[in-house]
Amino acid sequence: MKSIFSKTFFSSIILTLAVVGLSFLLIWLLMPRLYIRYKEQLLESDLREILMEGEGKDLTEIKKLVSKVADRKNYVADLYDQSGEMIMNHGLQTVTSYTMEADGTSEEQIGEYQITVRVLSKDGTIRDSGQETYSLVLLSSLEPVDEAKDVILRLLPMVLAISVLLTVLFSYVHARMITGPIGNISSTVKKMKTLDRDALCDTGSEDEIGNLAGNINELYGRLMRSIDELQEEYDRKTAMEKERMDLMLAVSHELKTPLTSVKGMLECMQYNVGVYKDHETYLKECVDKVDEMTGLISETLAASKLGISEVGVKEPVDLGETVAELISEYELIALKRGVSFETGDFGGKKLMTSRELFQKALSNIISNAVKYSDRNGVVRIRLSEAHLVVENPCTPLKKEELEGLFLPFVRKEENEEGGHGLGLYLTDRILKVCGIEYRFEPFEGGMRFSLKLE
């Protein structure tokens, strides 16, 4: 495969030599015609000058004028009287006779020799002061044209040699100027094929090649951004799949113990073993175990869906109304534990988010606050500097106890309320999906959950 440099180089040589050769040929063909036309116009102009200036003057003055013009322009001038006798011959005094031919040549007799000369001739009549009429013939040689054509042919080899040398030199420089930037773009694109992030085309020139380099850089930038976005999406999907798989494995482990317990009790009741003869008591216990597993499965499905769901439709959620609604749901549980609620003024504050997801997350937060509060404690819910704060009185958790608290099935073992350990995990997933930042930290006298609203 030929390189673009060689194509440009040889194309430039061929085109330049063709132009030089054609120009040389045109000069060789057109120069005689142009020269003859120029000589005709000049000869006619000089003849007109003589006729106008010499009209009505003495014959001697007419001869002087003819001689002056003939000497200046190297003409042959012949002056004839009315009888056709030559009374003046200027320029070729030794010529004894000449005969004009139809093709513009003249056969001239010089002594014993006869030569053929190509000439141009113009003639006209002039009258002297005595009103005598004379015929004036001006002759101009065309031999310089033939000599020039011979010189051009003699110069042809040297001109061609110089032309070839200069053409090769200029074609090389021209090819380098054209293909240099293209070569740089080609080498840069090879780096781009390997996804080299530092690969950029030189856009120093402002011509079409510079525009091409700029367009390639822009296209490559978009490609790299798309690759980064795809990589981020892939990593996110991979992490979600791993998280879902870990969740399923954890659920399997969590279900194993109650299933084994239910199976054992049912088998013992089937064979009326010991205390399990009391079917009514232990069937109720089996139902409670099944309800516990049903709740676990429901929470697991909810957590699994959050791994792949989007926020959905966002709408303004009134914080005061939402908090009041959720407090009413947990009033009986709080009353059972002797826990009360204290809320601040929300001032009609609204949050643009998914109502369903936000209520689920806040419900889990309030549920945990009630569940883990000290008896006869007060759960405080308020706004503080663009944060929604939920505080509950309890023994503050240590730093090591906070680690892993938002992982599935992690819970405080001393809590008599039980639970599956999925509440904070679901809350974490929901808040991340909604793009809400949060902090869960201890303070003097309890724990504080803060949601950043802006």
C-alpha positions in Angstrom: 0.0 0.0 0.0 1.4 3.3 -1.1 1.8 6.0 1.6 0.0 9.3 1.2 3.5 11.0 1.1 4.6 9.0 -1.9 1.3 9.7 -3.7 1.5 13.4 -3.0 5.2 13.6 -3.9 4.9 11.8 -7.3 1.6 13.5 -8.1 3.2 16.9 -7.5 6.2 16.0 -9.7 4.0 14.8 -12.6 1.7 17.8 -12.4 4.5 20.3 -12.2 6.5 18.7 -15.1 3.4 18.6 -17.1 2.7 22.3 -16.5 6.3 23.1 -17.3 6.3 21.0 -20.5 3.0 22.4 -21.7 4.1 26.0 -21.0 7.4 25.4 -23.0 5.4 23.9 -25.9 2.9 26.8 -25.9 5.8 29.3 -25.9 7.5 27.5 -28.8 4.2 27.4 -30.8 2.7 30.8 -30.0 5.7 33.0 -29.9 6.3 33.2 -33.7 2.6 34.2 -34.3 2.7 36.7 -31.5 6.0 38.1 -32.7 4.8 38.4 -36.3 1.6 40.2 -35.2 3.7 42.6 -33.0 6.0 43.3 -36.0 3.1 43.9 -38.3 1.6 46.5 -35.9 5.0 48.2 -35.4 5.7 48.3 -39.1 2.3 49.7 -39.9 2.7 52.3 -37.1 6.1 53.5 -38.4 4.8 53.6 -42.0 2.0 55.8 -40.9 4.4 58.0 -39.0 6.5 58.5 -42.2 3.6 59.2 -44.4 2.0 61.8 -42.0 5.3 63.6 -41.2 6.7 63.5 -44.8 3.5 64.5 -46.6 4.1 67.8 -48.7 7.8 68.0 -47.8 10.8 68.2 -50.1 12.0 64.9 -51.6 15.3 65.3 -49.8 13.6 65.7 -46.4 11.4 62.7 -47.2 14.5 60.6 -47.8 16.1 61.8 -44.6 12.9 60.9 -42.7 12.7 57.4 -44.3 16.4 56.8 -43.5 16.0 57.9 -39.9 13.1 55.6 -39.2 14.7 52.7 -41.1 17.9 53.1 -39.2 16.1 53.2 -35.8 14.1 50.1 -36.5 16.5 48.2 -38.8 14.1 48.3 -41.7 14.8 48.0 -45.5 13.1 51.0 -47.1 12.5 51.4 -50.9 11.2 54.5 -52.5 9.8 54.5 -56.1 8.6 57.2 -58.4 5.5 57.1 -60.5 7.2 55.2 -63.3 8.2 52.5 -60.8 11.9 53.3 -60.8 13.6 52.9 -57.5 15.0 56.2 -56.4 16.0 55.1 -52.9 17.1 51.9 -51.3 18.0 52.0 -47.6 19.3 49.0 -45.7 20.4 46.6 -48.5 22.2 48.7 -51.0 23.9 45.6 -52.4 20.7 43.9 -53.3 20.2 44.0 -57.0 16.7 42.6 -57.0 14.0 40.7 -54.9 10.8 39.1 -55.6 7.9 38.9 -53.0 6.2 35.6 -52.7 2.7 34.9 -51.4 3.9 33.3 -48.2 5.6 36.5 -47.1 9.1 35.4 -48.1 11.4 37.3 -50.5 14.0 36.0 -52.9 16.8 38.6 -53.0 19.6 38.8 -55.5 22.9 39.9 -53.9 25.6 40.1 -56.6 26.1 36.5 -57.9 24.2 35.0 -54.9 20.5 34.5 -54.4 19.0 34.0 -50.9 15.5 33.5 -49.5 14.6 35.7 -46.6 11.3 35.8 -44.7 10.1 39.4 -44.4 7.1 41.5 -43.6 6.3 44.4 -45.9 4.0 47.4 -45.7 3.6 50.0 -48.5 2.0 53.4 -49.0 2.1 56.5 -51.1 3.4 60.0 -50.2 3.5 63.3 -52.1 6.3 65.8 -51.9 6.1 69.6 -52.1 5.8 69.5 -55.9 2.8 67.2 -55.6 4.8 64.3 -57.1 3.5 60.9 -55.8 6.0 58.3 -54.6 5.5 54.7 -53.4 7.2 53.7 -50.1 7.9 50.1 -49.2 9.1 49.1 -45.7 10.5 45.6 -45.2 11.3 44.0 -41.8 13.1 40.7 -41.5 11.5 37.7 -39.6 14.7 35.9 -39.2 14.9 36.7 -35.4 11.8 34.5 -35.0 13.4 31.5 -36.5 16.5 32.1 -34.5 14.5 32.4 -31.3 12.8 29.1 -32.0 16.2 27.5 -32.5 17.5 28.9 -29.3 14.4 27.6 -27.4 15.0 24.1 -28.7 18.7 24.3 -27.7 17.7 25.4 -24.2 15.1 22.7 -23.8 17.4 20.0 -22.3 18.9 22.4 -19.8 15.4 23.9 -18.9 14.0 20.4 -18.4 16.9 19.4 -16.2 16.6 22.5 -14.0 12.8 22.0 -14.0 13.1 18.4 -12.9 15.5 19.3 -10.1 13.4 22.2 -8.7 10.2 20.1 -9.1 11.6 17.2 -7.1 12.8 19.7 -4.4 9.6 21.6 -4.2 7.4 18.5 -4.4 9.3 17.0 -1.5 8.8 20.1 0.6 5.1 20.3 -0.4 4.4 16.7 0.3 6.0 17.0 3.8 3.9 20.1 4.5 0.7 18.3 3.5 1.3 14.8 4.9 3.2 15.9 8.1 0.0 16.9 10.0 -1.9 13.9 8.6 0.9 11.6 9.7 0.7 13.1 13.2 -3.1 12.6 13.2 -2.6 9.0 12.1 -0.1 8.2 14.9 -2.4 9.9 17.5 -5.4 7.9 16.3 -3.4 4.7 16.7 -2.8 5.7 20.4 -6.5 6.4 20.6 -7.2 2.8 19.5 -5.5 1.7 22.7 -7.7 4.1 24.7 -4.7 6.2 25.7 -6.2 9.1 27.7 -3.3 11.4 26.9 -3.7 11.0 23.2 -4.6 14.3 21.5 -4.2 15.5 17.9 -2.2 18.7 17.3 -4.6 21.5 16.4 -2.0 24.2 15.7 -3.1 25.0 12.2 -6.4 26.7 11.3 -7.0 25.0 8.0 -9.1 21.9 7.2 -6.5 19.6 8.7 -6.6 21.6 12.0 -10.4 21.4 12.0 -10.2 17.7 11.4 -7.8 17.3 14.3 -10.1 19.3 16.5 -13.1 17.2 15.5 -11.2 14.0 16.2 -10.2 15.3 19.7 -13.9 16.2 20.4 -15.1 12.8 19.2 -12.5 11.0 21.3 -13.4 13.0 24.3 -17.0 12.1 24.0 -16.0 8.4 23.5 -13.9 8.4 26.6 -16.8 10.1 28.6 -19.2 7.4 27.3 -16.7 4.7 28.2 -16.4 6.2 31.7 -20.1 6.4 32.1 -20.6 2.8 30.9 -17.8 1.6 33.3 -19.5 3.4 36.2 -22.8 1.9 35.2 -21.2 -1.5 34.9 -19.5 -1.2 38.3 -22.8 0.0 39.8 -24.7 -2.9 38.4 -22.0 -5.4 39.4 -22.0 -4.0 43.0 -25.8 -4.2 43.1 -25.8 -7.8 41.8 -23.2 -8.7 44.4 -25.2 -7.0 47.1 -28.4 -8.8 46.0 -26.6 -12.1 46.0 -25.2 -11.5 49.5 -28.7 -10.5 50.6 -30.1 -13.7 49.2 -27.4 -15.8 50.9 -28.1 -14.0 54.2 -31.8 -14.5 53.8 -31.2 -18.2 53.2 -29.2 -18.4 56.4 -31.8 -16.4 58.3 -34.6 -18.6 57.1 -32.8 -21.9 57.9 -33.2 -21.7 61.7 -37.0 -20.9 61.9 -37.7 -23.4 59.1 -35.8 -26.1 61.0 -37.6 -25.1 64.2 -41.1 -25.3 62.6 -40.3 -28.6 60.9 -39.1 -30.1 64.2 -42.2 -28.9 66.1 -44.5 -30.2 63.4 -42.8 -33.6 63.3 -43.0 -33.9 67.1 -46.7 -33.0 67.0 -47.2 -35.5 64.3 -45.9 -38.3 66.5 -47.2 -36.8 69.8 -43.8 -36.6 71.3 -43.7 -35.2 74.9 -45.0 -31.7 75.4 -45.8 -31.4 71.7 -49.0 -33.4 72.3 -50.4 -30.0 73.1 -51.1 -29.2 69.5 -53.0 -26.0 70.1 -50.1 -24.3 71.9 -47.4 -25.3 69.5 -49.5 -24.8 66.3 -49.8 -21.2 67.4 -46.0 -21.0 67.9 -45.6 -22.4 64.4 -47.9 -19.8 63.0 -45.9 -17.1 64.7 -42.7 -18.5 63.2 -44.3 -18.5 59.8 -45.4 -14.9 60.2 -41.9 -14.0 61.1 -40.5 -15.6 58.0 -43.2 -14.0 55.9 -42.2 -10.6 57.2 -38.5 -11.4 56.5 -39.3 -12.4 52.9 -41.4 -9.2 52.4 -38.6 -7.0 53.6 -36.1 -8.9 51.5 -38.1 -8.4 48.4 -38.4 -4.7 49.2 -34.7 -4.4 49.6 -34.0 -6.4 46.4 -36.3 -4.0 44.4 -34.4 -1.0 45.8 -31.2 -2.3 44.2 -32.5 -1.7 40.7 -35.3 0.9 41.1 -35.1 4.6 40.1 -36.5 7.4 42.2 -39.6 7.6 40.0 -41.8 10.6 39.9 -40.7 13.4 42.2 -43.2 15.6 44.0 -43.2 18.2 46.8 -43.5 16.3 50.1 -44.6 18.3 53.1 -42.3 17.3 56.0 -44.7 18.4 58.8 -47.6 16.4 57.4 -45.4 13.3 56.7 -43.9 13.4 60.2 -47.4 13.8 61.8 -48.8 10.9 59.8 -45.9 8.6 60.7 -46.1 9.5 64.4 -49.7 8.5 64.5 -48.7 5.0 63.2 -46.2 4.5 66.0 -48.2 6.0 68.9 -49.5 2.7 70.2 -46.0 1.1 70.1 -44.5 4.2 71.7 -47.2 4.2 74.4 -46.5 0.6 75.2 -42.9 1.5 75.9 -43.7 4.7 77.7 -42.1 6.7 74.9 -43.5 10.1 73.8 -42.9 12.4 70.8 -41.8 16.0 70.6 -41.9 17.8 67.2 -40.7 21.2 66.2 -42.1 23.8 63.8 -41.5 22.7 60.2 -42.8 25.9 58.7 -44.4 24.3 55.7 -41.0 23.0 54.6 -41.3 20.7 51.5 -38.8 18.3 49.9 -38.9 17.4 46.2 -38.5 13.6 46.1 -40.4 10.4 45.8 -43.2 10.4 48.4 -43.4 6.6 48.8 -39.7 6.0 49.2 -39.1 9.0 51.5 -42.0 7.9 53.8 -40.6 4.4 53.9 -37.1 5.6 54.9 -38.5 8.1 57.5 -40.8 5.4 58.9 -37.8 3.1 59.4 -35.9 5.8 61.2 -38.8 6.7 63.6 -39.5 3.0 64.1 -35.8 2.4 65.2 -36.0 5.6 67.4 -39.0 4.2 69.2 -37.7 0.6 69.4 -34.3 1.5 70.8 -35.3 4.5 73.1 -35.1 4.2 76.8 -38.4 3.6 78.6 -40.3 6.8 79.3 -38.0 8.6 76.9 -38.8 11.3 74.4 -38.2 11.0 70.6 -37.5 14.5 69.2 -38.1 15.3 65.5 -37.2 18.8 64.3 -35.6 21.0 61.6 -32.1 22.2 62.2 -30.2 24.3 59.6 -31.7 22.5 56.5 -31.5 19.1 58.2 -34.4 16.9 59.4 -33.2 15.6 62.8 -34.6 12.5 64.7 -33.1 12.1 68.2 -33.9 9.3 70.6 -32.6 8.8 74.2 -30.5 5.7 74.7 -27.1 4.6 75.5 -24.9 6.1 72.7 -23.3 3.5 70.4 -19.6 3.2 70.3 -17.7 3.7 67.0 -17.1 0.0 66.6 -20.8 -0.7 67.2 -21.7 1.7 64.3 -19.6 -0.2 61.8 -21.7 -2.5 59.6 -24.9 -1.3 61.2 -26.4 -0.5 57.7 -25.6 -4.0 56.4 -28.4 -6.5 56.0 -29.3 -8.6 59.1 -27.1 -6.6 61.5 -29.0 -5.7 64.7 -28.5 -5.1 68.4 -28.8 -8.5 70.0 -30.1 -7.1 73.4 -33.2 -5.6 71.8 -36.2 -7.6 73.0 -38.3 -6.4 70.1 -36.4 -8.7 67.8 -36.5 -7.6 64.1 -34.6 -8.9 61.1 -31.9 -6.3 60.8 -33.1 -4.9 57.5 -34.6 -1.6 58.6 -31.4 0.5 58.4 -30.2 -1.4 55.3 -33.4 -0.4 53.5 -33.1 3.1 54.8 -29.6 3.4 53.5 -30.7 2.1 50.1 -33.7 4.4 49.8 -31.7 7.5 50.8 -29.0 6.7 48.3 -31.6 6.2 45.5 -33.2 9.5 46.4 -29.9 11.3 46.6 -30.4 12.4 50.2 -27.2 12.6 52.3 -27.5 11.4 56.0 -25.6 11.0 59.2 -26.2 8.6 62.1 -24.1 9.6 65.1 -24.1 9.5 68.9 -24.7 12.6 71.1 -24.7 13.0 74.8 -27.7 11.1 76.0 -28.7 9.2 72.8 -28.4 8.8 69.0 -29.1 11.3 66.3 -30.2 10.6 62.6 -29.8 13.7 60.4 -31.2 14.0 56.8 -29.7 16.8 54.6 -32.6 18.4 52.8 -30.7 20.7 50.4 
